[in-house]
Amino acid sequence: MPTHPPDLPKATRSLPDRPNLRHLKDQAKDLFKSGQAESLTNAQFKVAREYGFASWQKLRDHVNSLEEIGQLKQAIDSNDLEGVRNLMTRNPQLHHAALGYNKNGPLTWVAECRVQWEPPRATRLAMAKWVIDHGSDVHQGGDGPLIRASLFGYRITMMELLLELGADVNAEWNGYYPIIFAPCETLEPESLRWLLDHGARPNVGREGRKYPGTALDQVIAGYARSANLGACIDILVGAGGITRYNFPPLIDLLCGRIDRLAAHVEADPGLASAISGIRFWRDRGTQAHAAWSYASARGGRVRQCGGDYIPSGSGRGCECAGHGG
């Protein structure tokens, strides 16, 4: 079965990441001079088809658009509002350019404030408002701008602007990743709390979705380690969050509540070793698996030890010894 549209030639060469029109023109000239084309026009046509384009004009337009996208990215990264205005006014199609995370669009790149890594300045906020007012969709890619802004708490002013301009805190990025999962992934309590305060639902589990769990599931089963883990768990529990990892000793271990964990084990000395047979934290490599694997491997008695497992920065740790094998 063909993998390219039937009206286009199959490409025999790939364009570089930053193609240069002058270089392509030189290729056509060389082809003509070598006698492999009847004319320069014919040589350009052959070069275009080598790269999978139906005509030289389509190849030229594609290369020019990539140059414009590069200029737009540079203007965004340097907080050049006037440059962004000029480029997008001259070519409104740039509102839909493949730019930013997952090629989500220029607005997503503006909202992410990734270059430079800093809180959004007044100019960056004005830039986001201008591109929305002049053609960019605040919901592009399933509210891509909001999900990228919510990865870090220092971007809350951008989140506020996006919400004011119509963003949906309960959207699902690309149809499978709820907005609230972003601060759950990066363990950012400020943006997590902000989303909840502005109507985000914590219990967003949906079977059949690529990530079917709730926000609390996402925090507990994540791969990141941070002193903010306990704070994020507490925020979600306080908001009525539920989890398939609903086991108090595990939650207390992840939150660094060693006194409570000790009480659980003292009440049931066989708890740590017995827990290894329970399968609901089978996600190997996650916080939940790492935490309880550590505890169950030691079994029984819990004491303070200075930070062996509890997420870095908490200043606390635990070691279980003496029970089980």
C-alpha positions in Angstrom: 0.0 0.0 0.0 1.5 3.4 -0.9 2.5 5.7 2.0 2.3 8.9 0.1 -0.6 10.7 -1.7 -1.1 9.3 -5.2 -0.7 12.7 -6.9 2.8 13.3 -5.4 6.0 11.6 -6.5 7.8 9.4 -4.1 10.7 11.2 -2.5 14.1 9.8 -3.2 15.9 12.4 -1.0 15.0 14.1 2.3 15.2 17.8 2.9 17.6 18.8 5.8 16.0 20.3 8.9 16.8 23.8 7.7 16.6 23.7 3.9 18.1 26.6 2.0 16.4 27.7 -1.3 19.7 28.9 -2.7 21.3 25.5 -2.2 18.3 23.9 -4.0 18.7 26.3 -6.9 22.3 25.3 -7.1 21.4 21.7 -7.3 19.1 22.4 -10.2 21.8 24.4 -12.0 24.3 21.5 -11.5 21.7 19.1 -12.9 21.2 21.3 -16.0 24.9 21.9 -16.6 25.6 18.1 -16.4 23.1 17.6 -19.3 20.6 15.6 -17.2 17.8 18.2 -17.8 16.6 19.9 -21.0 16.4 23.3 -19.3 16.8 25.0 -16.0 13.1 24.9 -15.5 13.1 21.2 -16.2 16.0 20.7 -13.8 14.1 22.6 -11.0 11.1 20.3 -11.7 13.3 17.2 -11.3 14.8 18.5 -8.1 11.3 19.2 -6.7 10.2 15.6 -7.5 13.3 14.1 -5.9 12.2 15.7 -2.7 8.6 14.5 -3.1 7.0 17.8 -4.4 4.8 18.0 -7.4 6.4 21.2 -8.7 9.3 23.6 -8.1 6.8 26.2 -6.8 5.5 23.9 -4.1 9.0 23.0 -3.0 9.9 26.7 -3.0 6.8 27.6 -1.0 7.5 24.9 1.5 11.1 26.0 2.1 10.0 29.7 2.5 7.4 28.6 5.0 10.0 26.8 7.1 12.2 29.9 7.0 9.2 32.0 8.2 8.5 29.5 11.0 12.2 29.7 12.1 11.9 33.5 12.2 8.7 33.3 14.2 10.3 31.0 16.7 13.2 33.3 17.1 10.9 36.3 17.6 8.9 34.4 20.3 12.1 33.2 22.0 13.5 36.7 22.2 10.1 38.2 23.3 10.0 40.3 20.1 6.3 41.2 20.1 6.7 43.5 17.1 8.5 40.8 15.1 5.7 38.3 15.9 3.1 40.8 14.8 4.8 41.6 11.5 5.4 37.9 10.6 1.9 36.7 11.5 0.2 39.8 9.9 2.1 39.2 6.7 1.3 35.5 6.7 -1.8 34.5 8.8 -1.1 30.8 8.1 1.6 31.0 10.7 -1.0 30.8 13.3 -1.2 27.1 12.3 2.5 26.5 11.9 4.0 23.3 13.2 5.8 24.8 16.1 6.2 24.1 19.8 5.7 20.9 21.8 4.3 18.1 19.5 4.1 20.8 16.8 1.1 22.1 18.6 1.3 25.6 17.3 2.9 29.0 18.0 0.5 29.9 20.8 1.6 26.8 22.7 5.2 27.8 22.4 4.4 31.3 23.5 2.5 30.0 26.6 5.2 27.5 27.6 7.8 30.3 28.3 10.5 27.8 27.7 13.0 30.1 26.1 13.9 31.8 28.2 13.1 29.6 31.2 11.5 32.3 33.3 8.1 33.6 34.5 6.1 35.2 31.7 7.0 38.9 31.5 4.4 41.5 30.5 5.6 41.3 26.9 5.1 37.5 26.7 1.6 37.9 28.1 0.8 40.6 25.6 2.2 38.3 22.9 -0.2 35.5 23.9 -3.2 37.8 23.9 -2.3 39.3 20.5 -1.9 35.9 18.8 -5.2 34.7 20.2 -7.0 38.0 19.3 -5.6 37.7 15.7 -6.3 34.1 14.8 -4.7 31.5 17.1 -7.0 29.0 18.8 -6.7 28.9 22.6 -8.0 25.3 22.4 -5.4 24.1 19.8 -4.5 20.5 20.2 -6.8 20.0 23.2 -5.8 23.2 25.1 -2.1 22.7 24.4 -1.2 26.2 25.5 -2.8 25.7 29.0 -1.3 22.2 29.6 2.2 23.4 28.7 1.8 26.6 30.9 0.6 24.5 33.8 3.8 22.4 34.0 5.4 24.9 36.4 4.0 27.1 39.1 5.9 30.2 38.0 3.7 30.3 34.8 0.4 30.9 36.7 0.0 34.4 35.2 0.0 32.8 31.8 -2.6 30.3 33.0 -4.7 33.1 34.3 -4.6 34.9 30.9 -5.4 31.7 29.0 -8.4 31.0 31.2 -9.6 34.6 30.8 -9.5 34.1 27.0 -11.5 30.9 27.1 -9.1 28.0 28.0 -10.8 24.9 29.4 -9.2 23.5 32.6 -11.0 20.1 32.0 -9.8 19.6 28.4 -7.8 16.6 27.4 -4.6 17.4 25.4 -4.6 15.3 22.2 -7.7 13.6 23.5 -6.0 11.5 26.1 -4.1 13.6 28.6 -6.2 15.8 31.0 -4.8 19.3 31.7 -4.5 18.5 35.4 -2.0 15.7 34.7 0.6 18.3 33.7 1.4 19.5 37.3 0.9 16.0 38.5 3.7 14.8 36.2 6.1 17.6 37.3 4.9 17.6 40.9 4.1 21.3 41.0 1.7 22.1 43.9 1.1 25.7 42.9 -0.2 25.1 39.5 -2.0 22.0 40.7 -3.8 23.9 43.3 -4.6 26.7 40.9 -6.3 24.3 38.4 -8.4 22.8 41.2 -9.4 26.2 42.5 -10.5 27.1 38.9 -12.7 24.1 38.4 -10.4 21.3 37.3 -11.8 17.9 38.3 -9.4 15.6 40.1 -11.3 12.4 39.4 -10.9 12.3 35.6 -10.4 8.5 35.2 -11.8 7.2 32.0 -11.4 3.6 30.7 -10.2 3.3 27.2 -8.0 6.5 27.4 -4.3 6.1 27.0 -3.9 7.3 30.6 -7.1 6.1 32.2 -6.4 7.0 35.8 -7.2 9.9 38.1 -5.0 12.9 39.0 -4.0 11.2 42.2 -3.1 8.0 40.3 -0.9 10.1 38.1 0.9 11.7 41.1 1.5 8.4 42.9 2.4 6.4 39.8 4.7 9.0 38.3 8.5 8.7 37.7 9.5 12.1 39.1 10.9 12.4 42.6 10.5 15.6 44.5 10.0 17.0 47.9 6.7 18.3 46.5 5.3 14.7 46.2 3.5 14.8 49.6 2.2 18.3 49.1 0.6 17.2 45.7 -0.9 14.1 47.3 -2.4 16.2 50.1 -3.8 18.8 47.7 -5.6 16.2 45.7 -6.9 14.3 48.7 -8.2 17.5 50.1 -10.0 18.1 46.8 -11.7 14.8 47.0 -9.2 12.9 44.8 -9.5 9.1 44.7 -6.9 6.6 43.6 -6.5 2.9 42.8 -3.5 3.0 45.2 -5.8 3.6 48.1 -3.6 2.0 50.8 -2.8 4.3 53.8 0.7 2.8 54.6 1.8 3.4 51.0 0.4 7.0 51.0 2.1 7.7 54.3 5.4 6.3 53.0 5.3 8.5 49.9 4.4 11.6 51.9 7.3 11.0 54.3 5.0 10.5 57.3 7.3 8.1 59.1 5.4 8.3 62.4 2.2 7.1 60.8 4.0 4.4 58.8 5.5 3.1 62.0 2.1 3.0 63.6 0.8 0.9 60.7 3.7 -1.6 60.9 3.5 -1.8 64.7 -0.2 -2.6 64.5 0.5 -5.2 61.9 4.1 -6.4 62.0 3.7 -8.6 59.0 2.4 -5.8 56.8 5.5 -5.0 54.9 6.4 -8.5 53.9 2.8 -9.4 53.1 2.3 -6.5 50.9 4.6 -7.8 48.2 1.9 -10.2 47.1 -0.6 -7.3 46.4 -0.6 -6.4 42.8 -2.2 -2.9 42.6 1.1 -1.1 42.5 2.5 -3.4 39.8 3.7 -0.4 37.7 7.4 -1.2 38.0 9.6 1.8 38.2 6.9 4.2 39.5 6.9 6.1 42.8 4.4 3.5 44.2 6.4 0.5 43.2 9.8 2.0 44.3 8.4 3.1 47.7 6.8 -0.2 48.7 9.5 -2.4 47.1 11.9 -0.6 49.4 9.7 -1.2 52.5 8.6 -4.7 51.7 12.2 -5.8 51.0 13.1 -4.9 54.6 9.9 -5.8 56.4 8.7 -5.0 59.8 10.3 -2.4 62.0 10.5 1.2 60.8 12.9 3.9 62.0 14.2 7.3 60.9 17.4 7.0 58.8 18.1 10.3 56.9 16.8 10.0 53.4 17.2 6.6 51.9 14.0 6.5 49.9 11.7 9.4 50.8 11.9 11.9 47.9 14.9 14.1 47.9 14.6 17.4 49.7 12.2 16.1 52.3 15.0 15.6 54.8 13.4 12.4 56.0 13.8 8.7 55.3 12.9 5.3 56.5 14.4 1.9 56.8 12.6 -1.3 57.6 14.4 -4.1 59.2 13.9 -7.4 61.1 10.8 -8.9 59.7 10.2 -11.1 56.6 13.0 -12.0 54.2 
